[in-house]
Amino acid sequence: MKFNDIEFNTYFKNYPDVNGYFGKYGGSYVTPELQIAMDEINEAYQTICKSSKFISELRRIRKEFQGRPTPVSYLERLSGKIGNVHLYVKREDLNHTGAHKLNHCMGEVLLAKYMGKSKVIAETGAGQHGVALATAAAYFGLDCDIYMGAIDIKKQAPNVARMKILGARVIEVKDGLQTLKEAVDAAFMAYCKEYKSAIYCIGSVVGPHPFPMMVRDFQSIVGIEAREQFIEMTGELPDAVVACVGGGSNAMGIFSGFLNYPVDIYGIEPLGRGIKMGNHAASLTYGDEGIMHGFKSIMLKDENGNPAPVYSVASGLDYPACGPEHAFLHDLDRVKYDVITDDEAIDAFFELSRMEGIIPAIESSHAVAYGMKLAKTMGKGSVLINLSGRGDKDMDYIIEKYGIR
């Protein structure tokens, strides 16, 4: 089946299906006890997401607290350097807390409040999801536990400090590679013990149903805004839309606004140091079907079929699987998934900073790098890049490892 075989106007109504599947991907692979909690969350979400009171409150929060809509900016100098293709960025770095993550965190914590929960639990890699959830928890008055790998804590010290200032408890995870996958493991274990009083606010379009659907829905505001803004600015749709993909929340957010339109869409995975296992986190490019963290998708596996060790210079991208909807769109050939190396991402980090006065997150720099590379092959047209976050959190790490160029 190809994407053109699907009725455009009903895609978001039909996917995921009632069991949480995007084609053969997704679902909920958890214990019977935890499934009760997932069903409770799904029922609450399906009830509240259609409520005018909930929608009105979320809209008010987005406008008055988050600072939405975020703008689309034209990269005039960078476009001129490349040639005749016009580059634009959707400025999620200007969303409150500096990234797209608050879009779903405010929705998830509002849902938790509606369900009568007293605590939110989450994992974080780059720290942006942790900061966003700590912000949302402070806004609504809930307790907040954030699990983070020991290596990521060292790499993302500014965000760790922000989480603590916001009142969150940051729990260091020292198992395995001490990065995002291990943080998810630890957060899931904690949630299994506390699900009656807490809700696990997953940081991407991953995990058991209904989380891939919920996070996509909350993030879809990015794509809706971007499409309307781009048409207002230029009178037409962009020729291409580009976003980085780890778990894939920022990408599904902006892709949602363009899936049903004649626009080329690119999801960019981290190739890290190269194609050898353990040197990258490009699950769609090099992975196979598998189940982890309660959902079925495409994942990187070791020789025993377990999640493989992964790596990326971007802490938010070093996850051994992608969201199930990304796997589905990959199979449908609706989205082209490609890769960018560490070096290419760092080059783009400095290029955007110097040419346009915008310091991007390392995660977003993968999309910027690919957008520039794509533009050089096009000859003419326009590329819209999702600038999913700002690079304040990365500066100390980049200066220490790469210096100032």
C-alpha positions as CSV (number, residue, x, y, z in Angstrom):
1,M,0.0,0.0,0.0
2,K,1.2,3.5,-0.9
3,F,0.1,6.8,0.7
4,N,-1.9,7.7,-2.4
5,D,-4.1,4.6,-1.8
6,I,-5.2,6.2,1.5
7,E,-8.1,8.7,1.4
8,F,-6.3,12.0,2.3
9,N,-9.2,13.6,4.2
10,T,-9.6,10.6,6.5
11,Y,-5.9,9.7,7.3
12,F,-5.9,11.3,10.7
13,K,-9.2,9.7,11.6
14,N,-8.1,6.3,10.6
15,Y,-4.5,6.2,11.8
16,P,-3.9,5.0,14.4
17,D,-6.8,2.5,14.5
18,V,-8.7,1.8,17.7
19,N,-5.9,-0.5,18.9
20,G,-3.2,2.1,18.3
21,Y,-1.7,0.7,15.1
22,F,-0.4,2.6,12.1
23,G,-0.5,-0.3,9.7
24,K,1.5,-3.0,11.4
25,Y,3.3,-0.6,13.8
26,G,2.3,0.7,17.2
27,G,0.0,-1.0,19.6
28,S,0.5,-1.5,23.3
29,Y,2.8,-4.2,24.5
30,V,2.7,-3.8,28.3
31,T,1.7,-5.9,31.3
32,P,-2.0,-6.5,31.9
33,E,-1.8,-4.3,35.0
34,L,-0.2,-1.4,33.1
35,Q,-2.6,-1.9,30.2
36,I,-5.4,-0.8,32.6
37,A,-3.5,2.4,33.1
38,M,-3.0,2.9,29.3
39,D,-6.8,2.3,28.8
40,E,-7.6,4.9,31.5
41,I,-5.3,7.4,29.8
42,N,-6.8,6.7,26.3
43,E,-10.3,7.0,27.6
44,A,-9.6,10.3,29.3
45,Y,-7.8,11.7,26.3
46,Q,-10.6,10.6,23.9
47,T,-13.1,12.3,26.1
48,I,-11.1,15.5,26.9
49,C,-9.7,16.1,23.4
50,K,-13.2,16.8,22.0
51,S,-14.1,19.1,24.9
52,S,-14.5,22.8,24.1
53,K,-13.3,23.6,27.6
54,F,-10.1,21.7,27.2
55,I,-9.5,23.0,23.7
56,S,-10.1,26.6,24.8
57,E,-7.8,26.2,27.8
58,L,-5.0,24.8,25.6
59,R,-5.4,27.5,23.1
60,R,-5.2,30.2,25.8
61,I,-2.1,28.6,27.2
62,R,-0.4,28.4,23.8
63,K,-1.1,32.1,23.2
64,E,-0.6,33.6,26.6
65,F,2.0,31.3,28.2
66,Q,3.9,29.6,25.3
67,G,4.0,32.6,23.0
68,R,2.4,30.8,20.0
69,P,2.2,31.1,17.1
70,T,6.0,30.9,16.6
71,P,7.1,32.6,13.3
72,V,8.5,31.2,10.1
73,S,11.7,33.1,9.2
74,Y,13.3,33.4,5.8
75,L,17.0,32.7,5.8
76,E,18.1,35.4,3.3
77,R,21.8,35.3,3.7
78,L,22.1,31.5,3.8
79,S,19.8,31.2,0.8
80,G,21.9,33.6,-1.1
81,K,25.0,31.7,-0.4
82,I,23.5,28.4,-1.6
83,G,22.0,29.7,-4.8
84,N,18.4,30.0,-6.1
85,V,16.6,27.9,-3.5
86,H,14.9,29.8,-0.7
87,L,15.4,28.4,2.9
88,Y,12.9,29.0,5.6
89,V,12.8,27.8,9.3
90,K,9.8,27.2,11.6
91,R,11.0,28.9,14.8
92,E,10.2,26.4,17.5
93,D,13.3,27.7,19.3
94,L,11.1,30.7,20.1
95,N,8.4,28.6,21.8
96,H,8.6,29.0,25.6
97,T,11.4,26.9,27.1
98,G,13.2,27.0,23.8
99,A,11.9,23.9,21.9
100,H,8.8,22.2,20.6
101,K,8.5,19.9,23.6
102,L,6.2,22.3,25.6
103,N,3.5,21.8,22.9
104,H,2.7,18.3,24.1
105,C,3.8,18.7,27.7
106,M,1.2,21.3,28.5
107,G,-1.4,19.1,26.9
108,E,-0.2,16.0,28.8
109,V,-0.1,17.7,32.2
110,L,-3.5,19.3,31.6
111,L,-4.7,15.8,30.9
112,A,-3.1,14.6,34.1
113,K,-4.8,17.3,36.0
114,Y,-8.1,16.3,34.5
115,M,-7.5,12.7,35.6
116,G,-6.8,13.7,39.2
117,K,-3.1,12.7,39.1
118,S,-0.7,14.3,41.5
119,K,2.6,13.6,39.8
120,V,4.1,13.4,36.3
121,I,7.0,11.2,35.4
122,A,9.2,11.4,32.3
123,E,12.5,10.6,30.7
124,T,14.7,13.1,28.8
125,G,17.8,13.0,26.6
126,A,18.7,16.5,25.5
127,G,16.8,17.9,28.5
128,Q,14.3,19.9,26.5
129,H,11.4,17.5,27.3
130,G,12.5,17.5,30.9
131,V,12.5,21.3,31.1
132,A,9.2,21.5,29.3
133,L,7.5,19.0,31.6
134,A,9.0,20.6,34.7
135,T,7.6,23.9,33.4
136,A,4.2,22.4,32.8
137,A,4.2,20.7,36.2
138,A,5.1,24.0,37.9
139,Y,2.3,25.8,35.9
140,F,-0.3,23.3,37.0
141,G,1.1,22.5,40.5
142,L,2.0,18.8,40.1
143,D,5.1,17.0,41.4
144,C,7.6,16.0,38.6
145,D,10.2,13.3,38.4
146,I,12.6,13.4,35.4
147,Y,14.9,10.4,34.6
148,M,18.1,11.2,32.7
149,G,21.1,9.2,31.7
150,A,24.4,10.1,33.5
151,I,26.2,11.0,30.3
152,D,23.4,13.3,29.1
153,I,23.4,15.0,32.5
154,K,27.0,15.9,32.0
155,K,26.4,17.0,28.4
156,Q,23.3,19.0,29.2
157,A,24.1,20.7,32.5
158,P,22.2,24.0,31.7
159,N,19.0,22.0,31.2
160,V,19.5,20.0,34.3
161,A,19.9,23.2,36.3
162,R,16.7,24.6,34.7
163,M,14.7,21.4,35.7
164,K,15.9,21.7,39.3
165,I,15.1,25.4,39.5
166,L,11.6,24.6,38.2
167,G,11.1,22.2,41.1
168,A,11.6,18.9,39.3
169,R,13.5,16.0,40.8
170,V,16.2,14.9,38.4
171,I,17.0,11.2,38.8
172,E,20.4,10.1,37.4
173,V,20.4,6.8,35.5
174,K,23.7,4.9,35.5
175,D,22.7,1.7,33.8
176,G,23.9,0.6,30.4
177,L,25.1,3.4,28.1
178,Q,23.6,6.0,30.5
179,T,21.7,7.8,27.8
180,L,18.1,8.2,26.5
181,K,17.2,4.5,26.2
182,E,18.2,3.7,29.7
183,A,16.3,6.8,31.0
184,V,13.2,5.5,29.3
185,D,13.7,2.1,30.9
186,A,14.0,3.7,34.4
187,A,11.0,6.0,33.9
188,F,8.9,3.1,32.8
189,M,9.9,1.0,35.9
190,A,9.0,4.0,38.1
191,Y,5.7,4.5,36.4
192,C,4.7,0.8,36.9
193,K,5.0,1.4,40.6
194,E,3.1,4.7,40.7
195,Y,0.6,4.7,37.9
196,K,-2.4,5.0,40.2
197,S,-1.3,8.5,41.3
198,A,1.0,9.5,38.5
199,I,1.0,9.7,34.7
200,Y,4.0,9.0,32.4
201,C,4.4,11.9,30.0
202,I,6.3,10.3,27.2
203,G,8.6,12.8,25.4
204,S,8.1,11.7,21.8
205,V,5.7,9.9,19.4
206,V,6.8,6.5,20.9
207,G,5.6,4.2,23.6
208,P,2.4,2.3,24.0
209,H,-0.9,3.5,22.6
210,P,-2.2,6.2,23.1
211,F,1.0,8.2,23.4
212,P,2.2,8.2,19.7
213,M,-1.3,9.5,18.8
214,M,-1.5,12.0,21.7
215,V,1.9,13.5,21.2
216,R,1.3,13.8,17.4
217,D,-2.0,15.5,18.0
218,F,-0.5,18.0,20.5
219,Q,2.5,18.7,18.2
220,S,0.3,19.1,15.0
221,I,0.0,22.8,15.9
222,V,3.5,23.2,14.5
223,G,2.5,22.0,11.0
224,I,-0.8,23.8,11.0
225,E,0.8,27.1,11.8
226,A,3.7,26.5,9.4
227,R,1.5,25.7,6.4
228,E,-0.7,28.8,7.0
229,Q,2.3,31.1,7.6
230,F,4.2,29.9,4.6
231,I,1.2,30.4,2.2
232,E,0.7,33.9,3.7
233,M,4.4,34.7,3.2
234,T,4.9,33.3,-0.3
235,G,1.4,32.6,-1.7
236,E,2.2,28.9,-2.1
237,L,3.3,25.7,-0.3
238,P,7.0,24.9,0.2
239,D,8.5,22.4,-2.2
240,A,10.1,20.5,0.6
241,V,9.7,20.2,4.4
242,V,12.6,18.8,6.5
243,A,12.8,17.8,10.2
244,C,15.2,15.7,12.3
245,V,14.0,12.3,13.6
246,G,15.0,10.6,16.8
247,G,11.7,9.3,18.3
248,G,10.2,11.9,16.0
249,S,7.9,14.3,17.9
250,N,9.0,17.5,16.2
251,A,8.9,15.8,12.8
252,M,5.4,14.4,13.2
253,G,4.3,17.9,14.4
254,I,5.4,19.7,11.2
255,F,4.7,16.7,8.9
256,S,1.1,16.6,10.1
257,G,0.5,20.0,8.4
258,F,1.8,18.8,5.0
259,L,1.1,15.1,4.6
260,N,-2.1,15.7,2.6
261,Y,-0.5,18.2,0.3
262,P,1.8,18.0,-2.7
263,V,5.0,18.6,-0.7
264,D,8.1,16.5,-0.5
265,I,8.8,15.5,3.1
266,Y,12.2,14.5,4.6
267,G,12.9,13.0,8.0
268,I,16.6,13.2,9.0
269,E,18.2,10.6,11.2
270,P,21.6,10.8,13.0
271,L,24.4,8.9,11.3
272,G,26.7,9.9,14.1
273,R,30.3,8.7,13.4
274,G,29.4,6.2,10.6
275,I,27.4,3.1,9.7
276,K,29.1,0.7,12.1
277,M,26.6,-0.5,14.8
278,G,27.0,1.6,17.9
279,N,28.2,4.6,16.0
280,H,24.8,6.0,14.9
281,A,21.1,6.0,15.8
282,A,19.6,5.7,12.3
283,S,16.9,3.2,13.0
284,L,14.8,3.6,9.9
285,T,17.8,3.5,7.7
286,Y,19.5,0.4,9.3
287,G,16.9,-1.2,11.6
288,D,14.3,-4.0,11.5
289,E,10.9,-4.6,13.0
290,G,10.9,-5.0,16.7
291,I,9.2,-4.3,20.0
292,M,10.6,-2.1,22.8
293,H,9.2,0.3,25.5
294,G,5.6,-1.0,24.8
295,F,5.3,-0.4,21.1
296,K,6.2,-2.1,17.7
297,S,8.3,-0.1,15.2
298,I,11.6,-0.2,13.3
299,M,14.5,-0.4,15.7
300,L,18.2,-1.1,15.8
301,K,19.0,-4.6,17.2
302,D,22.1,-6.4,18.4
303,E,23.0,-10.0,17.5
304,N,20.5,-11.2,20.1
305,G,17.6,-9.2,18.8
306,N,17.7,-6.7,21.7
307,P,17.9,-2.9,21.3
308,A,21.4,-2.1,20.0
309,P,23.7,0.5,21.5
310,V,23.3,3.8,19.8
311,Y,25.1,7.1,19.6
312,S,24.6,10.6,18.4
313,V,26.3,13.9,19.2
314,A,22.7,15.1,19.8
315,S,21.4,13.7,23.1
316,G,17.8,14.0,21.9
317,L,18.4,11.7,18.9
318,D,20.3,8.8,20.4
319,Y,17.3,6.4,20.7
320,P,17.3,2.9,19.0
321,A,13.9,3.1,17.5
322,C,11.5,5.6,15.8
323,G,7.9,6.4,16.4
324,P,5.5,3.8,14.8
325,E,3.9,6.5,12.6
326,H,7.3,7.3,11.1
327,A,7.8,3.5,10.4
328,F,4.4,3.5,8.7
329,L,5.1,6.6,6.6
330,H,8.5,5.1,5.6
331,D,6.8,2.0,4.3
332,L,4.2,4.1,2.5
333,D,7.0,6.1,0.8
334,R,5.2,9.3,1.8
335,V,8.3,10.5,3.8
336,K,11.9,10.1,2.6
337,Y,14.2,9.3,5.5
338,D,17.8,10.1,5.1
339,V,20.9,10.7,7.4
340,I,23.3,13.4,8.5
341,T,26.6,12.8,10.3
342,D,27.8,14.5,13.5
343,D,30.3,16.5,11.5
344,E,27.7,17.7,9.0
345,A,25.4,18.7,11.9
346,I,28.1,20.7,13.7
347,D,29.0,22.5,10.5
348,A,25.4,23.5,10.1
349,F,25.3,24.6,13.7
350,F,28.0,27.1,13.1
351,E,26.8,28.1,9.6
352,L,23.3,29.0,10.8
353,S,24.7,30.8,13.8
354,R,27.1,32.9,11.8
355,M,25.0,33.6,8.7
356,E,21.6,34.2,10.4
357,G,22.1,35.0,14.1
358,I,20.2,31.8,15.1
359,I,21.9,29.3,17.3
360,P,20.2,26.0,16.7
361,A,20.0,22.9,18.9
362,I,22.3,20.1,17.8
363,E,19.2,18.0,17.1
364,S,17.8,20.7,14.8
365,S,21.2,21.2,13.2
366,H,20.7,17.8,11.5
367,A,17.7,19.1,9.7
368,V,19.4,22.4,8.9
369,A,22.4,20.5,7.4
370,Y,20.1,18.3,5.3
371,G,18.0,21.3,4.2
372,M,21.1,23.0,2.9
373,K,22.3,19.9,1.2
374,L,18.9,19.3,-0.4
375,A,18.8,22.9,-1.6
376,K,22.0,22.6,-3.5
377,T,20.5,19.7,-5.6
378,M,17.2,21.4,-6.4
379,G,18.2,24.4,-8.5
380,K,15.1,26.3,-7.6
381,G,12.2,26.3,-5.2
382,S,11.8,26.5,-1.4
383,V,12.7,24.4,1.6
384,L,11.0,24.7,5.0
385,I,13.1,23.4,7.9
386,N,11.7,22.7,11.4
387,L,14.0,24.4,13.8
388,S,12.9,22.3,16.7
389,G,15.0,24.0,19.4
390,R,17.6,26.5,20.3
391,G,21.2,25.7,21.1
392,D,21.7,27.4,24.5
393,K,21.8,23.9,26.1
394,D,24.6,22.7,23.7
395,M,27.0,25.6,23.8
396,D,29.2,24.5,26.7
397,Y,29.5,21.0,25.2
398,I,30.2,22.2,21.7
399,I,32.9,24.7,22.9
400,E,34.5,21.9,24.9
401,K,34.5,19.4,22.1
402,Y,34.8,21.4,19.0
403,G,36.0,24.9,20.1
404,I,34.7,28.1,18.5
405,R,35.2,28.1,14.8
